[in-house]
Amino acid sequence: MSDILFLRNARLLGTPVDLIARDGVIAAIGEHGTLDTPADATVHDAGGLILFPSFIDAHVHLREPGFEYKEDIASGLAAAAHGGFGAVMCMANTRPVNDDAAVTRHIIETALRHWPHGPRVYPVGAATVGLKGTELAPMAELAAAGCAAFSNDGAPVPDTEMFRRAVEYAADLGRVVIDHCEDPYLAKGAHMNEGATSGRVGVKGQPDVGEALHVARDILLADYLGLPIHLAHISCRRSVELIAWAKVRGVPVTAETCPHYLILDDTALENYDTNAKVNPPLRTPDDVAALREAVKSGVIDMFVTDHAPHAAHEKETPLDEAPNGISGLDTAVALTWGLVREGLLTEGDLVRLWNREPARVFGLPRNGFEPGDPADFFLFDPDEAWMVSRETMHSKSCNTPFLGHTLTGRVKAHWMGGRRIA
């Protein structure tokens, strides 16, 4: 195989371009027709499709080790590769928990064995031992083994002194703590958002103030320490308003949200659809509107999928017994492309939210389409319609409220280091 790729007639932010990748990096890029085809190059005609840098998903659950019946690293990375993601950060709530360097190494080595050319996996180490919130994990050992950040995701760290120490220790290691913002007492026994819909369907809900309380705590702590904290899967207006307040004052907090919080609201659970059960829960139409504006304005820094696959039998249960989580890697790019079609976002916004900002916040490599950048990119057909089904998803699980829906926009080809991976 040639180590030179000549990609011609792609559309980068509206401009037709040609691109040369050599030895894994961008060698040259120019307007269509301005570059000569290199000798011995593999030539691919993009046919005018959109060219995006490989996206980065800073929040996924690959389930391995321990829950391979839901997902394993190989199948999760297949979903990532075909979904346009060249890098994923996987959370520590596996079995055993990723609070040991041996687990970190297992994740990285397994990914390289199945997908040697990418997508890349960046493990997120547990902030506390066993994710119990009572004892700091060996963060230096985890960072040395390859952990890109730390989190107790799946549960908050209610002990603020413990959380403070995790933030300080992570900063000393050049890492950021990602916080799952939730009041565990207000969330106990809840299965959806607390509000009119939960009252109507007779299901216990958790109020949005539970998330906002922990967002406020983290903002004040970040301000006091002068150290960064990243806020996971923001879902409500109260949190958005607090984050906006913090950013005006220069507090070093960053935040993420997921496509489903901008597209669905809590009425998706009126028919007790367990595929729409997620934590934090889908909120109200007013929260959806606030999140849409926050993503557009930059108050929310990035998109993530919070890809949380579950086996079919786990979701085929009553709502109060089903686990939280939505499988997102297969559908995320098409869903957020829908926001471009609506006029809310632009192609450039997707690059910012899915590539530039996650790379900046977590110190990851990215392709900015400059000479020397990694040749990680994908072609996207903005007009192809496809139905979300078991057959069209590459994840091992298909627990998504978009199952059976027709989406518009599809990844057609994906290269990493100039090698085609999907």
C-alpha positions as CSV (number, residue, x, y, z in Angstrom):
1,M,0.0,0.0,0.0
2,S,1.2,3.5,-0.8
3,D,2.1,5.8,2.1
4,I,0.8,8.7,0.0
5,L,-2.9,9.6,-0.2
6,F,-4.3,12.1,-2.7
7,L,-7.8,13.2,-1.8
8,R,-9.4,15.4,-4.4
9,N,-12.6,17.4,-4.7
10,A,-13.6,17.5,-1.0
11,R,-15.4,20.4,0.5
12,L,-13.8,21.9,3.6
13,L,-16.0,24.6,5.2
14,G,-17.6,25.3,1.9
15,T,-14.4,25.4,-0.2
16,P,-13.5,22.7,-2.7
17,V,-10.1,21.4,-1.8
18,D,-7.5,18.7,-2.6
19,L,-5.3,17.1,0.0
20,I,-2.1,15.2,0.1
21,A,-1.3,12.9,3.1
22,R,2.2,11.4,3.4
23,D,3.7,9.3,6.2
24,G,0.6,9.8,8.3
25,V,0.4,13.6,8.3
26,I,-1.0,16.3,6.1
27,A,1.7,17.2,3.5
28,A,-0.3,19.8,1.5
29,I,-3.8,21.1,1.1
30,G,-5.1,23.6,-1.5
31,E,-8.0,24.6,-3.5
32,H,-9.3,22.0,-5.9
33,G,-7.2,21.7,-9.0
34,T,-4.1,23.5,-7.5
35,L,-2.1,20.4,-6.4
36,D,-0.4,17.9,-8.7
37,T,-1.1,14.3,-8.1
38,P,2.0,12.7,-6.4
39,A,3.6,9.8,-8.1
40,D,2.6,6.4,-6.5
41,A,-0.2,8.0,-4.5
42,T,-3.5,6.3,-3.7
43,V,-6.1,8.6,-5.3
44,H,-9.6,9.0,-3.8
45,D,-12.1,11.3,-5.5
46,A,-14.4,12.7,-2.8
47,G,-17.0,13.8,-5.2
48,G,-17.7,17.0,-3.4
49,L,-18.5,15.5,-0.1
50,I,-17.8,17.4,3.1
51,L,-14.4,17.0,4.7
52,F,-14.3,17.0,8.5
53,P,-11.3,16.3,10.8
54,S,-11.8,13.1,12.8
55,F,-14.0,14.0,15.7
56,I,-13.1,13.5,19.4
57,D,-15.6,12.0,21.8
58,A,-14.5,12.9,25.3
59,H,-17.1,10.8,27.1
60,V,-17.9,7.2,26.2
61,H,-18.4,3.9,28.0
62,L,-16.7,1.0,26.2
63,R,-17.8,-1.4,28.9
64,E,-14.6,-3.5,28.8
65,P,-13.4,-5.0,31.0
66,G,-16.3,-6.7,32.7
67,F,-19.4,-5.9,30.7
68,E,-18.5,-7.2,27.3
69,Y,-22.0,-8.5,26.8
70,K,-23.1,-4.8,26.4
71,E,-20.1,-3.6,24.4
72,D,-16.4,-4.4,24.1
73,I,-13.5,-2.3,22.9
74,A,-13.5,-3.7,19.4
75,S,-17.2,-3.1,18.8
76,G,-17.1,0.3,20.4
77,L,-14.3,1.4,18.2
78,A,-16.1,0.0,15.2
79,A,-19.0,2.3,16.0
80,A,-16.5,5.2,16.5
81,A,-14.7,4.6,13.2
82,H,-17.9,4.4,11.2
83,G,-19.4,7.3,13.2
84,G,-16.6,9.7,12.4
85,F,-14.7,9.6,15.7
86,G,-10.9,9.2,15.6
87,A,-10.5,9.4,19.4
88,V,-12.6,8.5,22.3
89,M,-12.1,9.0,26.1
90,C,-13.5,6.0,28.0
91,M,-14.9,6.2,31.5
92,A,-13.6,4.2,34.4
93,N,-16.9,2.4,35.5
94,T,-15.8,-1.0,34.3
95,R,-15.3,-4.2,36.3
96,P,-12.7,-4.0,37.6
97,V,-12.8,-0.2,37.9
98,N,-10.0,1.6,36.0
99,D,-8.3,2.6,39.3
100,D,-5.3,0.4,38.6
101,A,-2.6,1.0,35.9
102,A,-3.0,-2.6,34.8
103,V,-6.6,-1.9,33.7
104,T,-5.4,1.2,31.9
105,R,-2.8,-0.7,30.0
106,H,-5.3,-3.5,29.2
107,I,-7.7,-1.0,27.6
108,I,-4.9,0.7,25.5
109,E,-3.4,-2.6,24.4
110,T,-6.7,-4.1,23.5
111,A,-7.6,-1.1,21.4
112,L,-4.3,-1.3,19.5
113,R,-4.7,-5.0,18.9
114,H,-8.1,-4.6,17.3
115,W,-7.7,-1.2,15.7
116,P,-3.9,-0.6,15.3
117,H,-4.4,2.5,13.1
118,G,-7.2,4.0,15.1
119,P,-9.6,5.2,16.5
120,R,-7.4,6.0,19.4
121,V,-8.5,5.3,23.0
122,Y,-7.7,7.6,25.9
123,P,-8.7,6.0,29.2
124,V,-10.2,8.2,31.9
125,G,-8.9,7.0,35.3
126,A,-11.0,6.7,38.4
127,A,-10.6,9.8,40.6
128,T,-11.2,7.6,43.7
129,V,-10.7,4.0,44.5
130,G,-13.6,1.8,43.3
131,L,-15.4,5.1,42.4
132,K,-16.5,5.1,46.0
133,G,-15.5,8.7,46.7
134,T,-13.6,7.9,49.9
135,E,-10.0,7.5,48.9
136,L,-8.0,8.9,46.1
137,A,-7.0,6.5,43.3
138,P,-3.2,6.2,42.5
139,M,-3.5,9.1,40.0
140,A,0.2,9.4,39.2
141,E,0.4,5.7,38.2
142,L,-2.8,6.0,36.1
143,A,-1.5,9.1,34.3
144,A,1.9,7.3,33.6
145,A,0.0,4.3,32.2
146,G,-1.9,6.6,29.8
147,C,-5.0,8.1,31.5
148,A,-5.9,11.4,29.9
149,A,-8.2,12.7,32.6
150,F,-9.9,11.5,35.9
151,S,-13.5,11.1,36.8
152,N,-15.9,9.3,39.1
153,D,-18.4,9.4,36.2
154,G,-21.6,7.4,36.9
155,A,-21.7,9.0,40.4
156,P,-20.6,12.3,42.0
157,V,-18.0,12.8,44.7
158,P,-20.2,14.3,47.4
159,D,-17.2,14.8,49.8
160,T,-15.9,18.2,48.7
161,E,-12.6,17.9,50.5
162,M,-12.0,14.6,48.6
163,F,-13.0,16.2,45.3
164,R,-10.7,19.2,46.0
165,R,-7.8,16.9,46.5
166,A,-8.5,15.1,43.3
167,V,-8.7,18.4,41.4
168,E,-5.3,19.5,42.9
169,Y,-3.6,16.2,42.3
170,A,-4.9,16.0,38.7
171,A,-3.6,19.5,38.0
172,D,-0.2,18.6,39.3
173,L,-0.2,15.7,36.7
174,G,-1.3,18.0,33.9
175,R,-4.8,16.4,33.9
176,V,-8.4,17.6,34.4
177,V,-11.1,16.1,36.6
178,I,-14.4,15.5,34.8
179,D,-17.3,15.8,37.3
180,H,-20.6,14.0,37.2
181,C,-22.7,16.8,38.6
182,E,-25.6,15.3,40.6
183,D,-26.9,15.5,44.2
184,P,-27.2,11.8,45.1
185,Y,-29.9,12.4,47.7
186,L,-32.2,14.3,45.3
187,A,-31.5,11.7,42.6
188,K,-32.1,8.7,44.8
189,G,-34.8,6.4,43.4
190,A,-35.5,8.7,40.4
191,H,-36.0,7.5,36.8
192,M,-36.6,10.7,34.9
193,N,-36.8,14.5,35.2
194,E,-39.0,15.8,38.0
195,G,-41.7,17.9,36.5
196,A,-45.1,17.9,34.8
197,T,-44.3,14.9,32.7
198,S,-43.2,12.7,35.7
199,G,-46.3,13.7,37.6
200,R,-48.5,12.8,34.6
201,V,-46.9,9.3,34.1
202,G,-46.5,8.6,37.8
203,V,-42.8,8.1,37.8
204,K,-40.4,9.5,40.5
205,G,-38.2,12.2,39.0
206,Q,-35.0,14.0,40.0
207,P,-35.1,17.8,40.0
208,D,-32.7,19.9,37.8
209,V,-31.6,21.7,40.9
210,G,-29.7,18.5,41.9
211,E,-27.4,19.0,38.9
212,A,-27.1,22.7,39.4
213,L,-26.1,22.4,43.1
214,H,-23.0,20.4,42.1
215,V,-22.3,22.7,39.1
216,A,-22.3,25.7,41.6
217,R,-20.0,23.8,44.0
218,D,-17.5,23.0,41.2
219,I,-17.6,26.6,39.9
220,L,-16.8,28.0,43.3
221,L,-14.1,25.5,43.9
222,A,-12.5,26.1,40.6
223,D,-12.5,29.8,41.3
224,Y,-11.0,29.3,44.7
225,L,-8.3,27.0,43.6
226,G,-7.6,28.6,40.2
227,L,-7.6,25.1,38.7
228,P,-9.7,23.6,35.9
229,I,-12.7,21.4,36.3
230,H,-14.7,19.9,33.5
231,L,-18.5,19.5,33.9
232,A,-20.0,16.4,32.4
233,H,-23.2,16.0,30.4
234,I,-24.9,19.3,31.3
235,S,-28.7,19.0,30.9
236,C,-30.6,22.0,32.2
237,R,-31.0,25.8,32.1
238,R,-30.0,26.3,35.7
239,S,-26.6,24.8,35.0
240,V,-26.2,26.8,31.8
241,E,-26.8,30.0,33.6
242,L,-24.3,29.2,36.3
243,I,-21.6,28.2,33.7
244,A,-22.3,31.5,31.8
245,W,-21.8,33.4,35.1
246,A,-18.6,31.6,35.7
247,K,-17.1,32.2,32.3
248,V,-17.8,35.9,32.4
249,R,-15.7,36.0,35.6
250,G,-12.9,33.9,34.1
251,V,-13.4,30.8,36.3
252,P,-11.5,27.9,34.7
253,V,-14.5,25.6,34.1
254,T,-15.5,23.9,30.9
255,A,-18.6,21.9,30.1
256,E,-20.1,19.4,27.7
257,T,-23.5,18.3,26.6
258,C,-24.9,15.5,24.5
259,P,-27.0,15.6,21.3
260,H,-30.0,14.0,22.9
261,Y,-30.3,16.9,25.3
262,L,-30.7,19.3,22.4
263,I,-33.2,17.1,20.4
264,L,-35.4,15.3,23.0
265,D,-37.3,16.4,26.1
266,D,-38.9,14.5,28.9
267,T,-42.1,13.8,27.0
268,A,-40.0,11.1,25.2
269,L,-40.8,9.0,28.3
270,E,-44.5,9.5,28.2
271,N,-44.8,6.0,26.7
272,Y,-42.3,4.6,29.2
273,D,-39.6,4.2,26.5
274,T,-36.6,2.7,28.3
275,N,-34.3,3.7,25.5
276,A,-35.0,7.3,26.4
277,K,-34.0,6.7,30.1
278,V,-30.7,8.3,30.6
279,N,-28.8,10.1,33.5
280,P,-28.9,13.0,33.7
281,P,-32.5,12.7,32.5
282,L,-34.1,14.3,29.5
283,R,-35.4,17.7,30.7
284,T,-38.1,20.2,29.7
285,P,-38.5,22.0,26.4
286,D,-37.2,25.2,28.2
287,D,-34.0,23.3,29.1
288,V,-33.6,22.1,25.5
289,A,-33.8,25.8,24.3
290,A,-31.2,26.9,26.9
291,L,-28.8,24.2,25.9
292,R,-29.2,25.0,22.2
293,E,-28.3,28.6,22.8
294,A,-25.4,27.6,25.1
295,V,-23.9,25.3,22.5
296,K,-24.2,28.0,19.8
297,S,-22.7,30.8,22.0
298,G,-19.8,28.7,23.4
299,V,-21.1,28.6,27.0
300,I,-21.0,24.8,26.5
301,D,-17.6,24.0,25.1
302,M,-18.1,20.6,23.5
303,F,-20.4,17.8,22.4
304,V,-19.9,14.3,23.8
305,T,-22.1,11.2,23.2
306,D,-22.0,9.7,26.7
307,H,-22.2,6.5,24.7
308,A,-23.7,4.0,27.2
309,P,-24.6,0.7,25.5
310,H,-26.8,-1.8,27.2
311,A,-27.9,-5.3,26.2
312,A,-31.5,-5.6,24.7
313,H,-32.7,-7.7,27.7
314,E,-31.7,-4.9,30.1
315,K,-33.8,-2.3,28.4
316,E,-36.7,-4.6,27.8
317,T,-37.9,-4.2,31.4
318,P,-40.2,-1.8,33.2
319,L,-38.9,1.8,33.3
320,D,-38.1,1.7,37.0
321,E,-35.9,-1.4,36.5
322,A,-34.1,-0.4,33.2
323,P,-30.5,1.0,33.4
324,N,-29.8,4.5,32.3
325,G,-28.0,5.1,29.0
326,I,-28.1,5.7,25.3
327,S,-25.9,4.2,22.7
328,G,-24.6,7.3,20.8
329,L,-21.5,6.7,18.6
330,D,-23.3,5.5,15.6
331,T,-25.8,8.4,15.4
332,A,-24.2,11.5,16.9
333,V,-22.7,13.1,13.8
334,A,-26.0,12.7,11.9
335,L,-28.0,14.1,14.9
336,T,-25.8,17.2,15.2
337,W,-25.8,17.6,11.4
338,G,-29.5,18.0,11.9
339,L,-28.8,21.1,13.9
340,V,-26.9,22.5,11.0
341,R,-29.8,21.7,8.7
342,E,-32.0,23.6,11.1
343,G,-29.8,26.6,10.9
344,L,-28.8,26.5,14.6
345,L,-25.2,25.5,14.0
346,T,-22.7,25.7,11.1
347,E,-20.1,23.2,9.8
348,G,-17.5,25.3,11.7
349,D,-19.5,24.9,14.9
350,L,-19.3,21.1,14.6
351,V,-15.6,21.3,14.1
352,R,-15.3,23.5,17.3
353,L,-17.6,21.3,19.4
354,W,-16.5,17.9,18.2
355,N,-12.8,18.5,17.5
356,R,-11.1,21.7,18.5
357,E,-12.4,22.2,22.0
358,P,-12.1,18.6,23.3
359,A,-8.5,18.6,22.0
360,R,-7.7,21.9,23.7
361,V,-9.3,21.0,27.1
362,F,-7.7,17.5,27.3
363,G,-4.5,18.1,25.5
364,L,-5.1,15.7,22.6
365,P,-3.7,15.8,19.1
366,R,-6.0,17.1,16.4
367,N,-6.1,17.7,12.7
368,G,-6.5,21.4,11.9
369,F,-5.7,20.7,8.2
370,E,-2.3,22.4,8.4
371,P,0.9,20.7,7.1
372,G,2.3,18.4,9.7
373,D,-1.1,17.8,11.3
374,P,-2.2,14.1,11.7
375,A,-4.0,12.9,8.6
376,D,-7.1,12.1,10.5
377,F,-10.3,13.0,8.6
378,F,-13.6,11.7,7.2
379,L,-15.9,12.3,4.3
380,F,-19.5,13.1,5.1
381,D,-22.5,13.0,2.8
382,P,-24.9,15.7,4.1
383,D,-27.9,14.5,2.1
384,E,-27.9,10.7,2.5
385,A,-30.9,9.5,4.5
386,W,-30.6,6.3,6.5
387,M,-32.7,4.5,9.1
388,V,-31.3,3.7,12.5
389,S,-31.6,0.0,13.0
390,R,-29.7,-3.0,14.3
391,E,-28.3,-3.5,10.8
392,T,-27.0,0.0,10.4
393,M,-25.4,0.3,13.9
394,H,-21.9,-1.0,14.5
395,S,-22.1,-0.9,18.3
396,K,-22.9,-4.2,20.0
397,S,-26.0,-2.6,21.5
398,C,-28.7,-0.5,19.9
399,N,-30.4,1.1,22.9
400,T,-31.3,4.5,21.4
401,P,-34.5,6.4,21.3
402,F,-33.8,7.1,17.6
403,L,-34.2,3.4,16.7
404,G,-36.4,3.3,13.7
405,H,-35.9,7.0,12.9
406,T,-34.6,8.2,9.6
407,L,-31.6,10.5,9.9
408,T,-30.0,12.7,7.2
409,G,-26.2,12.8,6.8
410,R,-23.8,9.9,6.9
411,V,-20.1,9.2,7.2
412,K,-18.9,7.7,3.9
413,A,-15.1,7.1,4.5
414,H,-12.7,7.7,7.4
415,W,-8.9,7.9,7.4
416,M,-6.5,8.0,10.3
417,G,-2.8,8.6,9.7
418,G,-3.7,8.6,6.0
419,R,-4.9,5.0,6.3
420,R,-8.6,4.2,5.6
421,I,-10.2,2.7,8.7
422,A,-13.9,2.8,7.6
